């Protein structure tokens, strides 16, 4: 055998031994592995395990958290009446302070005028009873000597006018005296009525103008709210609501000042009308006493002296 034949037999034996070794490492029936070209190693993308959530819970997304955070930053912290007053415009503050002062004036007048009307009615009723129980003007004067009020003034005025006209009664009739007494009594009635009605006109003014003053504050506040919307360039309710709430507070205060003023004025108007009626009864009783005294002087002077 030649040298080339020996070399070929040696190579064939090496290949055969390498194939047997590979067949022993692979399981039976497996296809021979085909080596693929090696690919560059790339790290797989990192995966983040989803957070465990409770059943039915909604995930917190930035879109949901954004509006609430913006509202918390825009809305004032104190939305109470006092907080809205402090955050209001200077004009709206002035309107609300004026309405609060008007409300204070209303309740002050109510307290003072209630006591005045109650005391006035009590005094005039006593005077009417004393005048009705008296037979002559002098008896009524003695009964009301230590009391004050319009009833006592009516009796004293009639007595003074009678004394001034005493010299003329012997020559003329008493019609002139009756007219003069009636004139003086009517003036006393008018003065007492004006004094009792003092302060009620202010209640009428407050009741009629307070709603319009509050409306002015509301209009001014809404104007400022719209200006704030244009400056912020947003129609978010968090920007609009505080200004409108402050503006409406002025209207609420206007109604708070006006409604009690109107009710109290109507109550006082009825009470003063009743007071005037009682005062008219007292004046009519004094006129009757003057007329009775004149009749006693003309018809039966002795009877008049006995009555005194």
C-alpha positions as CSV (number, residue, x, y, z in Angstrom):
1,X,0.0,0.0,0.0
2,X,1.2,3.4,-0.9
3,X,1.8,6.3,1.4
4,X,-1.3,8.1,0.1
5,X,-3.6,5.2,0.8
6,X,-2.4,5.0,4.5
7,X,-3.0,8.7,5.0
8,X,-6.6,8.4,3.6
9,X,-7.3,5.4,5.8
10,X,-6.1,7.3,8.9
11,X,-8.3,10.4,8.2
12,X,-11.4,8.1,7.7
13,X,-10.8,6.4,11.0
14,X,-10.6,9.7,12.8
15,X,-13.8,11.0,11.3
16,X,-15.6,7.7,12.1
17,X,-14.5,7.8,15.7
18,X,-15.7,11.5,16.1
19,X,-19.1,10.6,14.7
20,X,-19.6,7.7,17.1
21,X,-18.8,10.0,20.1
22,X,-21.5,12.5,18.9
23,X,-24.1,9.8,18.5
24,X,-23.6,8.6,22.0
25,X,-24.2,12.2,23.6
26,X,-27.5,12.8,21.7
27,X,-30.7,10.9,22.6
28,X,-31.9,8.3,20.3
29,X,-34.0,9.6,17.4
30,X,-32.9,13.2,17.8
31,X,-31.9,15.1,14.8
32,X,-28.4,16.3,14.6
33,X,-28.0,19.9,15.8
34,X,-27.2,22.5,13.3
35,X,-25.1,25.2,14.7
36,X,-26.5,28.7,13.9
37,X,-24.3,31.7,13.6
38,X,-23.9,33.4,17.0
39,X,-26.1,36.6,17.4
40,X,-25.0,39.5,19.5
41,X,-26.2,39.4,23.1
42,X,-28.9,41.9,23.8
43,X,-30.4,42.4,27.2
44,X,-34.2,41.8,27.3
45,X,-36.3,44.8,28.2
46,X,-36.9,45.2,31.9
47,X,-40.4,44.4,32.9
48,X,-42.1,46.0,35.9
49,X,-44.4,43.8,37.8
50,X,-47.9,45.5,38.0
51,X,-48.7,46.7,41.5
52,X,-51.2,44.6,43.3
53,X,-54.6,46.3,43.5
54,X,-57.7,45.6,45.3
55,X,-60.5,44.2,43.3
56,X,-62.6,47.0,41.8
57,X,-60.0,49.7,42.5
58,X,-59.3,52.2,39.8
59,X,-55.7,53.1,39.0
60,X,-54.6,56.6,39.8
61,X,-53.7,58.2,36.5
62,X,-52.1,61.6,36.1
63,X,-55.2,62.8,34.2
64,X,-57.4,62.1,37.2
65,X,-55.1,63.7,39.7
66,X,-54.5,66.9,37.6
67,X,-58.0,68.7,38.0
68,X,-58.3,68.0,41.7
69,X,-54.8,69.3,42.3
70,X,-55.5,72.4,40.2
71,X,-58.8,73.0,42.1
72,X,-57.1,72.7,45.4
73,X,-54.5,75.3,44.3
74,X,-57.2,77.7,42.9
75,X,-60.0,77.6,45.4
76,X,-59.6,79.6,48.6
77,X,-59.3,77.7,51.8
78,X,-62.1,79.5,53.6
79,X,-65.5,79.6,51.9
80,X,-67.4,80.7,55.0
81,X,-69.3,84.1,54.9
82,X,-66.5,85.8,56.8
83,X,-63.8,84.3,54.5
84,X,-65.8,85.4,51.4
85,X,-66.1,88.9,52.9
86,X,-62.4,89.1,53.5
87,X,-61.7,87.9,49.9
88,X,-64.2,90.3,48.3
89,X,-63.4,93.5,46.4
90,X,-63.2,96.8,48.2
91,X,-66.4,98.0,46.7
92,X,-68.3,94.9,47.6
93,X,-66.8,95.1,51.1
94,X,-68.1,98.7,51.5
95,X,-71.6,97.6,50.3
96,X,-71.7,94.8,52.8
97,X,-70.5,97.0,55.7
98,X,-73.2,99.6,54.8
99,X,-75.9,96.9,54.8
100,X,-74.7,95.5,58.1
101,X,-74.9,99.0,59.6
102,X,-78.4,99.5,58.2
103,X,-79.5,96.2,59.8
104,X,-78.0,97.3,63.1
105,X,-80.0,100.6,62.8
106,X,-83.2,98.7,62.0
107,X,-83.0,96.6,65.2
108,X,-82.0,99.6,67.3
109,X,-85.1,101.5,66.1
110,X,-87.2,98.4,66.7
111,X,-86.1,98.2,70.3
112,X,-86.3,101.9,71.1
113,X,-89.6,102.5,69.3
114,X,-91.3,99.4,70.8
115,X,-90.6,100.7,74.3
116,X,-91.7,104.2,73.3
117,X,-95.0,103.0,71.7
118,X,-95.8,100.7,74.6
119,X,-95.2,103.5,77.2
120,X,-97.1,106.1,75.1
121,X,-100.2,103.8,74.8
122,X,-100.1,103.0,78.5
123,X,-100.1,106.7,79.5
124,X,-102.7,107.8,77.0
125,X,-105.1,105.0,78.1
126,X,-104.8,106.1,81.7
127,X,-105.5,109.7,80.6
128,X,-108.6,108.6,78.6
129,X,-109.9,106.8,81.7
130,X,-109.3,109.8,83.9
131,X,-111.0,112.2,81.5
132,X,-113.9,109.8,81.1
133,X,-114.4,109.5,84.9
134,X,-114.2,113.3,85.5
135,X,-117.3,115.5,85.5
136,X,-115.5,118.8,84.9
137,X,-112.3,120.0,83.4
138,X,-110.9,120.8,86.9
139,X,-111.5,117.3,88.1
140,X,-109.7,115.9,85.1
141,X,-106.8,118.3,85.7
142,X,-106.5,117.2,89.3
143,X,-106.6,113.5,88.3
144,X,-103.7,114.1,85.8
145,X,-101.8,116.6,87.8
146,X,-98.8,114.2,88.4
147,X,-98.8,112.4,85.2
148,X,-97.2,113.3,81.9
149,X,-97.8,112.6,78.3
150,X,-100.2,114.0,75.6
151,X,-103.3,113.3,77.7
152,X,-102.2,115.7,80.5
153,X,-101.1,118.3,77.9
154,X,-104.6,118.2,76.4
155,X,-106.3,118.9,79.7
156,X,-103.8,121.7,80.7
157,X,-104.2,123.3,77.2
158,X,-108.0,123.3,77.5
159,X,-107.8,124.7,81.0
160,X,-105.4,127.5,80.0
161,X,-107.6,128.5,77.1
162,X,-110.7,128.5,79.3
163,X,-108.9,130.8,81.8
164,X,-107.8,133.2,79.0
165,X,-111.4,133.4,77.7
166,X,-113.0,133.7,81.2
167,X,-113.7,137.5,80.8
168,X,-115.4,137.2,77.5
169,X,-117.8,134.4,78.4
170,X,-120.1,136.8,80.3
171,X,-120.9,138.8,77.1
172,X,-120.7,136.2,74.2
173,X,-121.5,132.5,73.7
174,X,-118.9,129.8,74.2
175,X,-118.6,128.8,70.5
176,X,-115.4,130.8,70.1
177,X,-113.9,129.1,73.1
178,X,-114.7,125.7,71.7
179,X,-113.0,126.5,68.4
180,X,-109.9,127.8,70.1
181,X,-109.7,124.7,72.4
182,X,-110.2,122.4,69.4
183,X,-107.4,124.2,67.5
184,X,-105.0,123.8,70.4
185,X,-105.9,120.2,71.0
186,X,-105.4,119.3,67.3
187,X,-101.9,120.8,67.4
188,X,-101.1,118.8,70.4
189,X,-102.3,115.6,68.7
190,X,-100.3,116.4,65.6
191,X,-97.1,117.0,67.6
192,X,-97.6,113.8,69.6
193,X,-98.2,111.8,66.4
194,X,-95.1,113.2,64.8
195,X,-93.0,112.4,67.8
196,X,-94.3,108.9,67.9
197,X,-93.7,108.4,64.2
198,X,-90.1,109.7,64.4
199,X,-87.6,107.0,63.1
200,X,-90.1,105.0,61.1
201,X,-89.2,106.8,57.9
202,X,-85.7,105.5,58.2
203,X,-87.1,102.0,58.4
204,X,-89.0,102.6,55.2
205,X,-85.9,103.9,53.5
206,X,-83.8,100.9,54.5
207,X,-86.6,98.5,53.4
208,X,-86.9,100.1,50.0
209,X,-83.2,100.7,49.1
210,X,-81.3,97.8,50.8
211,X,-82.1,95.2,48.1
212,X,-80.9,97.6,45.4
213,X,-77.7,98.4,47.3
214,X,-77.1,94.6,47.6
215,X,-77.8,94.2,43.9
216,X,-75.2,96.8,43.1
217,X,-72.6,94.9,45.1
218,X,-73.6,91.7,43.3
219,X,-73.2,93.3,39.9
220,X,-69.9,94.7,40.8
221,X,-68.6,91.4,42.1
222,X,-69.8,89.5,39.0
223,X,-68.0,92.0,36.8
224,X,-64.8,91.3,38.8
225,X,-65.4,87.6,38.4
226,X,-65.6,87.9,34.7
227,X,-62.5,90.0,34.6
228,X,-60.7,87.3,36.5
229,X,-61.9,84.7,34.0
230,X,-60.6,86.7,31.1
231,X,-57.2,87.2,32.8
232,X,-56.9,83.5,33.8
233,X,-58.1,82.5,30.3
234,X,-60.1,79.6,31.6
235,X,-63.7,78.8,32.4
236,X,-62.9,76.4,35.1
237,X,-65.5,76.4,37.9
238,X,-62.8,76.7,40.5
239,X,-61.9,80.1,39.1
240,X,-65.5,81.3,38.6
241,X,-67.3,80.1,41.7
242,X,-65.5,82.1,44.4
243,X,-66.1,85.5,42.8
244,X,-69.8,84.7,42.1
245,X,-70.2,83.5,45.7
246,X,-68.7,86.7,47.1
247,X,-71.0,88.8,44.8
248,X,-74.1,86.9,45.8
249,X,-73.2,87.4,49.5
250,X,-73.9,91.2,49.0
251,X,-77.5,90.4,47.7
252,X,-78.1,88.1,50.7
253,X,-77.0,90.9,53.1
254,X,-79.3,93.3,51.3
255,X,-82.3,91.0,51.8
256,X,-81.3,90.4,55.5
257,X,-81.4,94.2,56.0
258,X,-84.5,94.9,54.0
259,X,-86.9,92.2,55.1
260,X,-86.9,93.0,58.8
261,X,-87.1,96.7,58.1
262,X,-90.2,96.3,56.0
263,X,-91.9,94.0,58.5
264,X,-91.0,96.3,61.5
265,X,-92.2,99.4,59.6
266,X,-95.6,97.8,58.9
267,X,-96.0,96.7,62.6
268,X,-95.1,100.2,63.8
269,X,-97.5,101.8,61.3
270,X,-100.4,99.8,62.7
271,X,-99.3,100.5,66.3
272,X,-99.0,104.3,65.7
273,X,-102.4,104.4,64.0
274,X,-103.9,102.8,67.1
275,X,-102.0,105.3,69.3
276,X,-103.5,108.2,67.2
277,X,-107.0,106.8,67.7
278,X,-106.6,106.7,71.5
279,X,-105.2,110.2,71.4
280,X,-108.2,111.4,69.4
281,X,-110.5,109.8,72.0
282,X,-108.7,111.7,74.8
283,X,-109.0,115.0,72.8
284,X,-112.7,114.4,72.2
285,X,-113.2,113.7,76.0
286,X,-111.5,117.1,76.8
287,X,-113.8,118.9,74.3
288,X,-116.8,117.4,76.0
289,X,-115.6,118.6,79.4
290,X,-115.1,122.1,78.0
291,X,-118.6,122.1,76.5
292,X,-120.0,120.8,79.8
293,X,-118.3,123.6,81.8
294,X,-119.8,126.2,79.4
295,X,-123.2,124.7,79.9
296,X,-122.8,124.8,83.6
297,X,-121.8,128.5,83.5
298,X,-124.7,129.6,81.3
299,X,-127.5,127.4,82.6
300,X,-126.8,126.5,86.2
301,X,-123.7,128.1,87.7
302,X,-124.6,126.6,91.1
303,X,-124.5,123.1,89.7
304,X,-121.2,123.7,88.2
305,X,-119.8,124.9,91.5
306,X,-121.1,121.8,93.2
307,X,-119.5,119.7,90.6
308,X,-116.1,121.3,91.3
